[in-house]
C-alpha cells in the first residue's frame, strides 16, 4: 500500500469501504464491476452504474417468471400487479413515507414526474411558482405551465437562516428575490389576493452542479411562511405546496418524508442503481394529489368511457389516475434487485463512503499549487452554517487555472481525461442558475455567449476570458480511492505547471514533461528551403480527400474543398466525431470531365455527381452551421440512398450554393488565441486551409517512439503520417513548429494569412485498418504532453486564409503547385 493511501485511510478509514459490511469496496469492484478495469468512472451524478450481479439477478427473475400486462385478470397479470405493488412500497419505504399519506406514481423519469406536476397543478392568476436558483432545467420548465395560466414566477437565493435562541430551530430564512416573471401582469392583482390560491416552491435536495445540499427544514419554512426577502417585499399569501427534486440527492441521502412532509418528491432510478433507465417516480402526498387536475385520459386511467358521446369516468386510485397506458412493468419488476444492493450496504454507509472520497478530493484540489504559488483549482459550492446549504454531497465541481490566473477550458479537461481513461462530465449540467451563480456570469455575459453561438454540449468553454461551464467529478457507491488517485494524478500530470510562462512564442507550448526549448533544439534541425510537398482536397466534409500536384484556388480556398456535407434526417451535420465510417468514403474530382467521383467499400457502384448540374429547385434550403446560415441544394433519392448505405445511417447530401455570404473565422492575435475576421468559407470548421509541416510530424513521431524516462518503458513503435491530420497543405523544410510563429506566408506568388493554431480533437486518433475504424489514444495523448496552450487546447498545424481580391466564385486563374517555394513572414 502506498503512503498516500495509508494517510487517506488514517483519516477516512472508519467511513471508507464499508467496514463491517457484507463486502469491502475492493471485493465489490472485483466481483461486481469487472468491466471497470483500467477506467475511473466519475459521472455518477449523470448516471450511476449497475452491478453485474444485479443484472444477473434481473435476468434470472425475468427468465424464471411470466409477467403479463397488469390491465387484465389472468394469473400472469396478477403476478405483475403484485410485483408493482411491492415496488411501490419499496419506494415509499426508501423515503420513509407512510402509504396512508403518500402514493408512488411511476413515470418515464424524473423529468416526466416534474412535467406531471407542472401540467396538473391548480395554477391561477393569483398563484406563484418560486424556485431556488440551483435547479435543473426540468424544474425550470414548470415555469411555462405557471406563466401560461397567468401565475407569476421568480427565482430566489437562500442567503441566511436565523435560529431560535432557545430551541435552536430555524425561526426564519433570509432570501434574495430575482426578477418577477409574468405573461399577463394585468390579471395578477396582488391587492385582491385572498389567500385561496395555491403556490408551488421547488428546490433540490442536492444541487447537481455543486453538490450543495439544501436542508430539508426548508419544507416547513415555506409552509409556515418563514421566508423573509432582503428587499423587504412581503411574503405572498396563499397555500404553499413544496416540491423536492431528489433525482441527484436520493442516491446517498433520500428525503425522510416522515420528518419533512413535502407535497411532491421526484426520483430517477438509474441515478440510484444504474438500471433500469427511463423509469422514475413522483411520490405525492395524498392531499396534494387531490389538487392535481388532468385533461387527457388514456388506457389504464379510466374506469369507463363512451366513444361517441362526451362521457368518461376516471379511476379513483391516485396511481391509476396518473399512470398513462401500460406501465413499464418489466422495468418496475427489476427495481427490487436494485434496492437489494442499496439495502445490503445501507444508505448511511454509502453516504459516509462517498463523502469520504469527495472530501479527500476537495482537500487535495484546494491544496494544489503552481510553482509560483497560485492556486490551480477553484471549487464551486457553499458550506456555511449560516445558510440552509451546510453540507456537501459526493460531487466536486471546479475549474482549473493556469499560473497567470487564466482559465483552462473545461472541454479540454474532458478531452484529456477521456484519453487517460477517466470518464467525467463538463458544462453546466442542465442547471443554468447554479452555473451562472457560481461562475459569476451576468445576464449580459449569458446574452453575449448565446449571440456567439454557444449552446449546451458545444466546445465553447471560454468566452471573453470567462468559463461557460465547469468540470464535475461525482461519486457512487462503488467508487474507490484508486479512482480518485487516478484523477488526482491526471490533474497533476497535465495541469500543474513545472515552469512559468516565458514570452517566447514556443514556450507557450512547452509541456510538463517535454520542453520545446531543450538543449540543442535549434541545432537539431537546420534551416532549409521551404516548399509545398502536397495538396489535398476534401470535397465532402469529414470524408476522405484526394491529393493532386496542382489545384486551382478560389475565394473560398481550394476549389470545391468541403463544398458538400452529409446531414442526418434530423438536420444534424454529420462528421467523423460521431460517424467514423465517413473516413471510408473516398472522393476524387476530375476537373476535365467536371465530375465528382465517390467510392465506398460498402457500395458496389461508384457514384458520380456532375459539378455543373442544374440544382433541383425543390431541394434548395437553408441550414445553420457554426452559427451561420448557408444556402444549400440537395440531391435526388438515389444519391441519398447511396450515402446512407456508405455510412450505415440515413442521411442526405447537401452542396453549398454560391452566395455573397461571409462568415466569421479566427485570425491570430497571438499563439493559440484569435480575433474575429470576416472570411468566405464553404463547410470547414474554422478556416479555408490547414497547413501541416513534415518536420513537425517527424518531431511528433520521435516523441511517440521515445523512451519514457520516468517509467523506463519504451513506447510502442508508431509512425504518424501527415495525412492523419487531414491537412490541405503539407510543407517540407525548416525546423519543427516554425509555422507557429508565421503571420503571413507566400506560396509561389500567392499570399496567405495565418489565423493561428488548429485545436486538435480525437478525430486524429482514428485509424483505418483493413477498412475497419479503430480508436486509439495516439497521437493526441502525446501532443497533449507538449502542445497545449494556456487555455488547455491542443494545437498542431496552422490555419490559413487565402488573401484574394477576386470576385467570389471566380476560379481557374490561380493555381497552387506542388514544389512551389514558401516564404514565411513572422512580422
C-alpha positions in Angstrom: 0.0 0.0 0.0 1.4 3.4 -1.0 2.0 6.2 1.6 -0.8 8.4 0.2 -3.4 5.6 0.7 -2.2 4.9 4.2 -2.7 8.6 5.0 -6.1 8.6 3.4 -7.2 5.5 5.5 -5.9 7.0 8.7 -8.2 10.0 8.1 -11.2 8.3 6.5 -10.8 4.6 7.2 -13.8 4.5 9.5 -16.1 5.7 6.7 -14.4 4.4 3.5 -15.0 1.0 2.0 -18.0 -0.3 4.1 -16.1 -1.7 7.1 -18.3 -4.3 8.8 -20.5 -4.6 5.7 -21.2 -7.8 3.7 -18.4 -6.9 1.2 -15.5 -4.5 1.2 -15.2 -1.9 -1.6 -12.4 -3.9 -3.1 -14.5 -7.1 -3.2 -17.4 -5.2 -4.7 -15.2 -3.8 -7.5 -13.6 -7.2 -8.1 -16.8 -9.2 -8.3 -19.5 -6.8 -9.5 -17.7 -4.2 -11.6 -15.1 -6.1 -13.5 -15.8 -4.1 -16.6 -14.3 -1.0 -14.9 -10.8 -2.4 -15.1 -8.4 0.4 -16.0 -11.1 3.0 -16.0 -12.1 5.7 -13.5 -15.8 6.3 -13.9 -16.6 9.6 -12.2 -20.0 10.7 -13.6 -22.4 9.1 -11.1 -24.5 12.3 -11.0 -25.1 11.8 -14.7 -25.8 8.0 -14.4 -24.5 5.6 -11.8 -23.5 2.1 -12.8 -25.4 -1.2 -12.4 -23.9 -4.1 -10.7 -23.1 -7.2 -12.7 -24.7 -9.3 -10.0 -27.7 -7.1 -10.0 -28.2 -7.7 -13.8 -27.7 -11.4 -13.4 -30.5 -11.4 -10.8 -32.8 -9.4 -13.1 -32.1 -11.8 -15.9 -32.8 -14.8 -13.7 -36.0 -13.2 -12.5 -37.4 -12.4 -15.9 -36.5 -15.8 -17.4 -38.0 -17.7 -14.4 -41.3 -15.8 -14.2 -44.1 -14.8 -16.5 -45.2 -11.2 -16.1 -48.3 -10.2 -18.2 -50.0 -6.8 -18.8 -51.4 -5.7 -15.5 -54.6 -4.4 -17.1 -56.1 -8.0 -17.1 -57.4 -10.7 -14.8 -55.0 -13.5 -15.8 -52.5 -15.2 -13.5 -49.6 -13.5 -15.2 -51.4 -10.2 -14.8 -51.9 -10.8 -11.1 -48.2 -11.6 -10.8 -47.3 -8.3 -12.4 -49.8 -6.4 -10.2 -48.2 -7.9 -7.1 -44.7 -7.1 -8.2 -45.8 -3.5 -9.0 -47.5 -3.2 -5.6 -44.3 -4.4 -3.9 -42.2 -2.0 -5.9 -44.3 1.0 -4.9 -44.0 0.0 -1.2 -40.2 -0.3 -1.6 -40.1 3.3 -3.0 -42.2 4.6 -0.1 -40.0 2.7 2.4 -36.9 4.2 0.9 -38.3 7.7 1.6 -39.8 6.7 4.9 -43.2 7.7 3.6 -46.4 6.2 5.1 -48.6 4.6 2.4 -51.5 6.3 4.1 -50.1 9.7 3.4 -48.1 9.2 0.2 -48.6 7.4 -3.1 -45.9 6.4 -5.7 -46.7 7.2 -9.3 -44.4 5.6 -11.8 -43.3 7.9 -14.7 -40.8 7.6 -17.5 -38.2 9.5 -15.4 -37.8 12.4 -13.0 -38.4 14.9 -15.8 -41.8 13.3 -16.6 -42.7 13.4 -12.9 -41.9 17.2 -12.8 -43.8 17.7 -16.0 -46.8 15.9 -14.5 -46.8 18.3 -11.5 -46.5 21.4 -13.8 -49.3 20.5 -16.1 -51.7 19.3 -13.4 -51.1 21.8 -10.6 -54.0 24.2 -9.9 -52.4 27.4 -11.2 -54.5 30.6 -11.1 -53.9 34.3 -11.7 -53.1 34.6 -8.0 -50.6 31.7 -7.9 -46.8 31.9 -7.7 -44.1 29.4 -8.7 -41.0 30.1 -6.7 -37.8 28.1 -7.1 -34.2 28.3 -5.9 -31.6 29.4 -8.5 -29.9 26.0 -8.1 -32.4 23.9 -10.0 -32.3 21.6 -13.0 -33.9 22.7 -16.3 -36.6 20.1 -15.8 -37.7 22.1 -12.8 -37.5 25.4 -14.5 -39.7 24.0 -17.2 -42.6 24.0 -14.7 -42.4 27.8 -15.1 -44.0 27.6 -18.5 -47.2 26.0 -17.2 -47.4 28.6 -14.4 -46.9 31.6 -16.7 -49.3 30.2 -19.3 -52.1 30.1 -16.7 -51.4 33.6 -15.6 -49.3 32.9 -12.5 -46.1 34.7 -11.6 -42.7 33.0 -11.2 -39.4 34.0 -9.8 -36.1 32.5 -8.5 -34.7 33.0 -5.1 -31.3 32.7 -3.4 -31.4 31.3 0.1 -28.9 33.6 1.9 -29.1 33.1 5.7 -31.0 31.1 8.3 -32.0 32.6 11.7 -32.3 30.2 14.6 -34.4 30.4 17.7 -32.2 31.2 20.6 -33.9 28.7 22.9 -34.8 25.7 20.7 -32.1 26.1 18.0 -34.8 25.5 15.4 -34.9 27.7 12.3 -37.0 30.7 13.0 -36.9 32.3 9.6 -34.8 32.4 6.4 -33.4 35.4 4.6 -33.7 35.2 0.8 -33.0 37.3 -2.3 -35.7 37.5 -4.8 -34.9 37.7 -8.5 -36.9 39.3 -11.2 -40.6 38.5 -11.1 -41.8 36.9 -14.4 -45.3 37.2 -15.7 -47.1 36.8 -19.0 -50.2 38.7 -18.2 -49.5 41.2 -15.4 -52.9 42.8 -15.7 -54.5 39.7 -14.4 -52.2 39.3 -11.4 -53.7 41.6 -8.8 -51.8 41.3 -5.5 -54.1 43.6 -3.6 -57.0 41.3 -4.3 -55.1 38.2 -3.3 -57.5 36.4 -1.0 -55.1 33.6 0.1 -57.1 30.9 -1.6 -54.6 30.4 -4.4 -52.1 27.5 -4.4 -48.4 28.3 -4.8 -45.5 26.0 -5.5 -42.0 26.2 -4.1 -39.3 23.9 -5.7 -35.8 23.1 -4.6 -33.4 20.2 -5.0 -32.3 18.1 -2.1 -28.8 18.3 -3.6 -27.6 20.7 -6.3 -26.4 18.6 -9.2 -24.0 21.3 -10.2 -22.1 22.0 -7.0 -23.2 19.2 -4.7 -24.5 21.7 -2.1 -27.3 20.1 0.0 -30.4 22.0 0.9 -31.6 21.5 4.5 -35.0 19.8 4.3 -36.3 22.1 7.0 -37.0 24.3 4.1 -40.2 22.3 3.6 -41.5 23.6 7.0 -40.1 27.1 6.5 -42.0 27.5 3.2 -45.3 26.1 4.5 -45.2 28.3 7.6 -44.3 31.4 5.6 -41.0 32.0 7.3 -39.1 33.3 4.3 -38.0 37.0 4.6 -36.9 38.8 1.5 -33.9 41.1 1.6 -35.6 43.8 -0.4 -38.4 44.0 2.2 -41.1 42.7 -0.1 -43.9 41.0 1.7 -44.5 37.2 1.5 -47.2 36.1 -0.8 -50.4 34.9 0.7 -51.9 31.6 -0.4 -51.4 28.0 0.3 -47.9 26.7 -0.3 -47.0 23.3 -1.7 -43.4 22.1 -1.7 -41.6 20.1 -4.4 -38.3 18.4 -3.8 -36.2 17.3 -6.8 -34.4 14.4 -5.3 -33.1 12.9 -8.5 -29.5 13.7 -7.5 -29.6 13.6 -3.7 -31.6 10.4 -3.4 -28.7 8.1 -4.2 -26.9 8.9 -0.9 -29.5 10.7 1.3 -33.1 10.2 0.4 -35.5 12.8 1.9 -37.1 11.5 5.1 -40.8 12.3 4.5 -41.7 11.2 8.0 -39.8 14.3 9.2 -40.1 16.6 6.2 -43.5 16.2 4.7 -43.0 17.6 1.2 -46.0 17.5 -1.1 -44.1 16.2 -4.2 -40.8 14.4 -4.5 -39.4 13.2 -7.8 -36.7 10.5 -8.2 -35.0 8.6 -11.0 -34.0 5.0 -10.6 -31.0 4.9 -12.8 -29.4 7.6 -10.6 -29.9 5.2 -7.7 -28.6 1.9 -9.0 -27.9 2.2 -12.8 -30.8 0.2 -14.1 -33.5 0.5 -15.3 -33.2 3.7 -17.3 -36.4 5.5 -18.5 -38.1 5.0 -15.2 -38.8 7.4 -12.4 -41.4 8.2 -9.8 -43.5 11.0 -8.4 -44.1 10.5 -4.7 -47.1 12.7 -3.9 -48.9 13.4 -0.7 -52.5 12.3 -0.9 -53.8 15.7 0.0 -51.7 17.3 -2.8 -52.7 14.6 -5.2 -56.4 15.6 -4.9 -55.5 19.1 -6.2 -53.9 17.8 -9.4 -56.2 18.0 -12.4 -55.7 16.3 -15.8 -57.3 16.9 -19.1 -56.1 13.9 -21.0 -57.2 10.4 -20.2 -55.8 7.1 -21.5 -55.9 3.4 -21.2 -55.4 2.5 -17.6 -56.6 5.8 -16.2 -60.3 5.4 -16.9 -62.9 3.1 -15.4 -65.3 3.7 -18.3 -65.7 5.8 -21.4 -68.1 6.0 -24.4 -66.6 6.6 -27.8 -69.3 8.7 -29.5 -70.6 10.9 -26.6 -68.8 13.1 -24.1 -68.6 10.6 -21.2 -65.6 9.4 -19.2 -65.4 8.0 -15.7 -61.9 8.3 -14.4 -60.4 5.8 -11.9 -60.2 6.9 -8.3 -56.9 5.4 -7.4 -54.2 8.1 -7.4 -51.6 5.9 -9.1 -54.0 4.6 -11.7 -55.3 8.1 -12.4 -51.9 9.5 -13.4 -50.1 6.5 -15.0 -51.0 6.7 -18.7 -51.2 3.5 -20.6 -49.4 0.3 -19.6 -46.7 1.0 -17.2 -43.2 -0.4 -17.9 -43.8 -3.4 -15.7 -40.7 -5.3 -16.6 -38.5 -2.4 -15.6 -40.5 -2.0 -12.4 -40.0 -5.7 -11.7 -36.2 -5.1 -11.8 -36.4 -2.4 -9.0 -36.3 -4.9 -6.2 -32.9 -6.1 -7.3 -31.5 -2.6 -7.3 -32.9 -1.8 -3.9 -31.4 -5.1 -2.6 -28.0 -3.7 -3.5 -28.5 -0.4 -1.7 -30.1 -2.1 1.4 -27.3 -4.6 1.7 -24.8 -1.7 2.0 -27.2 0.6 3.8 -27.7 4.2 2.8 -25.8 5.7 5.8 -22.8 3.6 4.9 -23.0 4.6 1.2 -23.2 8.3 2.3 -20.2 8.0 4.5 -18.2 6.2 1.8 -18.9 8.6 -1.0 -18.5 11.6 1.3 -15.0 10.5 2.4 -13.9 10.3 -1.2 -15.4 13.7 -2.1 -13.9 15.4 1.0 -10.5 13.9 0.2 -10.6 15.1 -3.4 -11.7 18.6 -2.4 -8.8 18.8 0.1 -6.2 17.7 -2.5 -7.5 20.1 -5.2 -7.6 23.1 -2.9 -4.0 22.4 -1.8 -2.6 22.1 -5.4 -0.4 25.0 -6.4 1.7 26.1 -9.4 5.4 26.7 -8.8 4.6 30.5 -8.5 2.3 29.8 -5.6 -1.0 30.4 -7.4 -4.0 28.1 -6.9 -4.7 25.6 -9.6 -8.3 24.9 -8.7 -11.4 26.9 -8.0 -14.1 24.7 -6.4 -17.8 25.6 -6.5 -20.3 25.1 -3.8 -21.2 26.6 -0.4 -20.8 25.1 3.0 -21.8 27.6 5.7 -23.7 27.1 8.9 -25.4 30.4 8.3 -27.4 29.1 5.4 -29.6 26.1 4.8 -26.9 24.6 2.5 -24.5 23.5 5.1 -23.4 20.1 3.8 -21.9 18.8 0.6 -22.9 15.7 -1.4 -20.5 13.4 -3.3 -20.0 16.0 -6.1 -16.9 18.1 -6.7 -17.3 20.8 -9.4 -14.4 23.1 -10.3 -12.4 24.8 -12.9 -8.6 24.8 -13.3 -6.3 27.8 -13.7 -3.0 28.5 -15.4 -0.1 30.0 -13.4 -1.1 33.5 -14.6 -4.7 33.1 -13.4 -6.3 32.4 -16.8 -8.8 29.6 -17.0 -8.2 26.2 -18.6 -11.2 25.2 -20.8 -13.4 22.5 -19.2 -13.9 20.8 -22.6 -10.1 20.4 -22.9 -10.0 18.8 -19.4 -12.7 16.4 -20.5 -10.9 15.6 -23.7 -7.6 14.8 -21.9 -9.5 12.9 -19.1 -11.0 10.6 -21.7 -7.6 9.9 -23.2 -6.4 9.0 -19.7 -9.2 6.5 -19.1 -11.3 8.9 -16.9 -15.0 9.4 -17.5 -16.4 12.7 -16.1 -18.7 15.4 -17.2 -18.3 19.1 -18.1 -20.6 22.0 -18.8 -23.5 23.4 -16.9 -25.1 20.0 -16.2 -28.6 21.4 -17.3 -28.5 23.7 -14.2 -28.2 27.2 -15.7 -29.0 29.1 -12.5 -26.3 27.3 -10.5 -23.9 27.7 -13.4 -24.4 31.4 -13.7 -24.3 31.9 -9.9 -21.1 30.0 -9.2 -19.2 31.2 -12.4 -20.3 34.8 -11.9 -22.0 35.1 -15.2 -24.2 38.1 -15.6 -27.2 38.4 -17.8 -25.0 40.4 -20.2 -22.4 37.6 -20.2 -25.1 34.9 -20.9 -26.6 37.0 -23.7 -23.1 37.5 -25.3 -22.4 33.8 -25.1 -25.7 32.9 -26.8 -25.1 35.5 -29.5 -21.7 34.0 -30.0 -23.4 30.7 -30.9 -22.8 29.0 -27.5 -25.3 26.2 -26.8 -25.3 23.2 -24.3 -22.7 20.5 -25.1 -20.7 22.5 -27.6 -16.9 23.2 -27.4 -17.1 26.9 -26.5 -15.7 26.5 -23.0 -14.2 30.0 -22.6 -15.8 33.2 -24.0 -14.3 36.6 -23.3 -12.0 35.1 -20.7 -14.7 33.6 -18.6 -15.6 29.9 -18.4 -19.0 28.9 -19.7 -19.2 25.7 -17.5 -17.2 23.6 -15.1 -15.7 20.2 -14.6 -17.7 17.8 -12.4 -16.5 14.7 -10.6 -19.3 12.8 -9.0 -19.1 9.6 -6.9 -21.2 6.5 -6.5 -21.4 3.6 -4.0 -18.8 1.6 -6.0 -16.2 4.5 -6.3 -12.8 3.8 -4.9 -9.7 5.6 -3.6 -7.9 4.4 -6.7 -10.5 6.2 -8.9 -9.7 9.4 -7.0 -6.0 8.8 -7.1 -6.1 8.3 -10.8 -7.9 11.6 -11.3 -5.5 13.5 -8.9 -2.5 12.1 -10.8 -4.2 13.2 -14.1 -4.6 16.8 -12.9 -1.0 16.9 -11.6 0.4 15.5 -14.8 -1.4 17.7 -17.2 -2.3 20.9 -15.4 0.3 21.5 -12.7 3.0 23.7 -14.3 6.6 23.0 -13.7 7.7 26.3 -15.1 6.5 29.8 -15.6 5.3 31.0 -19.0 8.0 32.9 -20.9 7.4 35.5 -23.6 9.0 33.3 -26.3 6.3 32.0 -28.6 7.3 28.4 -28.5 7.4 28.4 -24.7 3.6 28.7 -24.6 3.6 25.1 -26.0 6.0 23.7 -23.5 4.5 20.8 -21.6 5.1 19.4 -18.2 7.5 16.6 -19.2 8.9 17.5 -22.6 10.1 21.0 -23.3 10.4 22.6 -26.7 13.4 24.6 -25.8 15.5 21.7 -24.6 19.3 21.6 -25.1 20.4 21.6 -28.7 16.9 22.1 -30.0 17.8 24.8 -32.5 20.7 22.8 -33.8 18.9 19.5 -34.4 17.1 20.9 -37.4 19.0 23.1 -39.7 17.2 25.9 -41.7 16.5 24.8 -45.2 14.4 25.6 -48.2 10.7 25.5 -47.5 8.5 24.1 -50.3 5.0 22.8 -50.8 5.0 19.0 -50.5 1.4 18.1 -51.2 -2.1 19.5 -51.9 -5.2 17.7 -50.7 -8.8 18.5 -51.4 -11.7 17.2 -49.3 -14.9 17.7 -51.4 -17.2 16.3 -48.7 -16.8 17.4 -45.2 -15.3 14.7 -43.0 -14.9 12.2 -45.8 -11.6 11.1 -47.3 -9.9 13.5 -49.7 -7.6 13.2 -52.7 -4.1 14.7 -53.4 -3.0 16.5 -56.6 0.2 18.0 -57.9 -1.6 21.2 -58.8 -5.1 22.6 -58.0 -6.9 25.9 -58.6 -7.7 28.4 -55.9 -11.0 30.2 -55.3 -12.0 32.9 -52.9 -13.2 30.1 -50.6 -10.0 28.2 -50.6 -9.1 25.2 -52.7 -11.7 24.8 -55.5 -14.6 22.5 -54.3 -12.9 21.9 -50.9 -15.6 20.9 -48.4 -18.3 22.2 -50.7 -20.6 19.3 -49.8 -21.7 17.8 -46.4 -23.8 15.0 -45.2 -26.8 15.7 -42.9 -28.9 13.4 -40.8 -32.6 13.2 -41.3 -33.0 15.3 -38.2 -30.8 18.1 -39.6 -27.6 17.3 -37.8 -24.4 17.9 -39.7 -22.5 14.5 -39.7 -18.8 14.3 -39.0 -16.2 11.6 -38.2 -16.6 12.5 -34.5 -19.9 10.8 -34.4 -19.7 8.8 -37.7 -16.2 7.4 -38.0 -17.3 5.4 -41.1 -17.3 8.6 -43.1 -13.5 8.2 -43.3 -14.1 5.2 -45.6 -15.9 7.3 -48.2 -13.3 8.2 -50.8 -13.6 11.1 -53.2 -11.9 12.4 -56.4 -12.7 15.3 -58.7 -11.9 15.2 -62.4 -11.9 18.8 -63.5 -11.6 18.0 -67.2 -14.8 15.9 -67.0 -16.5 18.1 -64.4 -17.4 15.1 -62.3 -17.1 14.2 -58.5 -16.4 10.5 -58.1 -17.3 8.8 -54.8 -16.5 5.3 -53.7 -17.2 3.2 -50.6 -16.3 -0.4 -49.6 -19.9 -0.7 -48.6 -21.3 0.2 -52.0 -20.7 -1.9 -55.2 -21.2 1.0 -57.6 -19.1 4.2 -57.8 -21.2 7.3 -57.5 -20.8 10.2 -60.0 -22.0 13.7 -59.5 -21.7 16.3 -62.2 -20.2 19.5 -60.9 -22.2 21.8 -63.2 -25.5 20.0 -62.9 -28.5 22.3 -62.6 -29.7 22.5 -58.9 -33.1 21.0 -58.0 -35.3 23.9 -57.1 -37.3 21.8 -54.8 -34.2 20.7 -53.0 -32.9 24.2 -52.1 -32.9 25.1 -48.4 -31.1 26.9 -45.7 -29.1 25.3 -42.9 -27.3 26.6 -39.9 -23.7 25.6 -39.2 -21.3 27.1 -36.6 -23.9 29.8 -36.0 -24.0 30.8 -39.7 -26.7 30.4 -42.4 -25.9 28.6 -45.6 -27.8 28.3 -48.8 -27.6 24.7 -50.0 -29.0 22.4 -52.6 -30.0 18.7 -52.1 -29.9 15.7 -54.5 -32.3 13.1 -55.6 -33.2 10.0 -53.6 -30.7 7.8 -55.4 -27.8 9.9 -54.2 -29.1 10.0 -50.6 -29.6 6.2 -50.7 -26.1 5.6 -51.8 -24.6 7.7 -49.0 -26.9 6.2 -46.4 -25.6 2.8 -47.3 -22.0 4.1 -47.3 -22.0 5.4 -43.8 -24.6 3.0 -42.3 -27.3 5.5 -41.4 -29.9 7.6 -43.2 -28.6 10.9 -44.5 -28.8 13.4 -47.3 -26.0 15.1 -49.4 -26.1 18.9 -49.5 -24.0 21.3 -51.6 -23.1 24.8 -50.7 -24.5 27.2 -53.3 -22.6 30.2 -54.4 -23.5 33.4 -52.5 -22.1 36.6 -51.1 -22.4 35.4 -47.5 -19.4 36.0 -45.3 -18.8 34.0 -42.1 -16.5 34.7 -39.2 -13.3 32.9 -38.6 -10.5 33.4 -36.1 -7.5 35.5 -37.0 -4.5 35.0 -34.8 -3.6 37.7 -32.3 -1.0 35.6 -30.6 -0.2 31.9 -30.4 -3.3 29.9 -29.6 -5.6 33.0 -29.5 -7.8 34.5 -32.1 -9.5 37.7 -33.1 -12.6 37.8 -35.4 -12.1 38.2 -39.1 -14.6 38.3 -42.0 -14.0 35.3 -44.3 -15.5 33.3 -47.1 -15.9 29.6 -46.3 -17.6 26.5 -47.5 -18.1 23.9 -44.8 -14.8 23.7 -42.8 -14.9 24.2 -39.1 -12.6 27.2 -38.8 -10.7 28.2 -41.9 -10.1 27.7 -45.6 -6.8 25.8 -45.2 -5.0 23.6 -42.7 -1.2 23.5 -43.1 1.0 20.8 -41.6 4.8 20.6 -41.5 6.6 17.4 -42.2 9.3 18.4 -39.8 6.7 18.9 -37.0 5.2 15.5 -37.8 8.7 14.0 -37.7 9.3 15.5 -34.3 6.0 14.1 -33.0 6.9 10.7 -34.3 10.3 10.8 -32.4 8.4 11.7 -29.2 5.9 8.9 -29.8 8.7 6.4 -30.1 11.0 7.8 -27.4 11.7 6.1 -24.1 9.6 7.3 -21.2 12.4 8.1 -18.8 10.1 8.2 -15.7 8.6 4.8 -16.3 11.5 3.3 -18.2 9.2 1.9 -20.8 9.7 2.1 -24.5 6.6 3.2 -26.2 5.1 1.1 -29.0 6.6 1.8 -32.4 4.2 4.2 -34.1 4.6 6.3 -37.2 2.0 9.0 -37.9 1.5 10.1 -41.4 0.9 13.8 -42.0 -2.5 12.9 -43.6 -3.7 11.7 -40.2 -4.4 15.4 -39.5 -6.5 16.0 -42.7 -4.3 18.9 -44.0 -4.9 20.8 -47.2 -1.3 21.7 -47.5 1.8 19.8 -46.3 5.1 21.6 -46.4 8.7 20.4 -46.1 11.8 22.1 -44.8 12.7 24.3 -41.8 12.5 23.4 -38.2 9.6 21.8 -36.3 6.8 24.1 -35.3 8.3 27.1 -37.1 4.8 27.6 -38.6 3.5 28.6 -35.2 5.3 31.9 -35.5 4.3 32.8 -39.0 1.9 35.7 -39.6 1.8 35.6 -43.4 3.3 33.3 -46.0 3.7 33.3 -49.7 3.4 30.1 -51.7 4.8 30.9 -55.1 3.2 34.4 -55.7 0.1 33.6 -53.7 -0.4 35.3 -50.3 -1.9 33.6 -47.2 -2.7 34.9 -43.7 -2.1 32.7 -40.7 -5.2 32.6 -38.4 -3.4 30.7 -35.6 -3.1 27.1 -34.5 -5.5 24.3 -35.1 -7.2 22.9 -32.0 -7.0 19.1 -32.3 -9.7 16.7 -31.3 -10.0 12.9 -31.0 -10.6 12.5 -34.8 -6.8 12.3 -35.2 -6.9 9.1 -33.1 -9.0 7.2 -35.6 -7.0 4.5 -37.5 -8.2 2.7 -40.6 -7.1 -0.9 -40.6 -8.4 -3.3 -43.3 -11.3 -0.9 -43.9 -12.2 -1.0 -40.2 -12.0 2.1 -38.0 -10.2 1.7 -34.7 -9.9 4.4 -32.0 -6.6 4.8 -30.1 -5.2 7.3 -27.7 -2.4 8.5 -30.0 -1.2 10.9 -31.2 -3.5 13.2 -29.2 -2.2 11.9 -25.8 1.4 12.7 -26.8 0.5 16.0 -28.3 -1.2 16.9 -25.0 2.1 16.5 -23.2 3.8 19.3 -25.1 1.4 21.1 -27.4 -1.1 22.6 -25.1 -1.6 26.4 -24.9 -2.7 28.2 -21.9 -6.4 27.7 -22.4 -5.7 23.9 -22.5 -6.3 23.5 -26.2 -4.0 21.0 -28.0 -2.6 22.7 -31.1 -1.0 21.1 -34.1 -0.8 22.7 -37.6 -1.9 26.2 -38.5 -5.0 27.6 -40.2 -4.7 29.8 -43.3 -6.8 32.2 -45.3 -6.2 33.0 -48.9 -5.7 36.7 -49.4 -7.7 37.1 -52.6 -9.3 40.2 -54.0 -11.0 38.2 -56.8 -14.8 38.0 -57.0 -16.4 35.1 -55.3 -16.7 32.0 -57.5 -14.1 33.2 -60.0 -11.8 30.2 -60.4 -9.3 28.7 -62.7 -6.9 31.7 -62.9 -4.8 31.0 -59.9 -3.3 27.5 -59.1 -1.2 26.0 -56.3 1.6 23.8 -57.5 3.5 21.1 -55.5 7.1 22.2 -55.3 6.4 25.9 -55.1 8.7 27.7 -52.7 7.3 29.1 -49.4 8.4 32.4 -47.9 7.2 33.0 -44.3 6.8 36.4 -42.7 6.9 36.3 -38.9 6.4 40.1 -38.6 
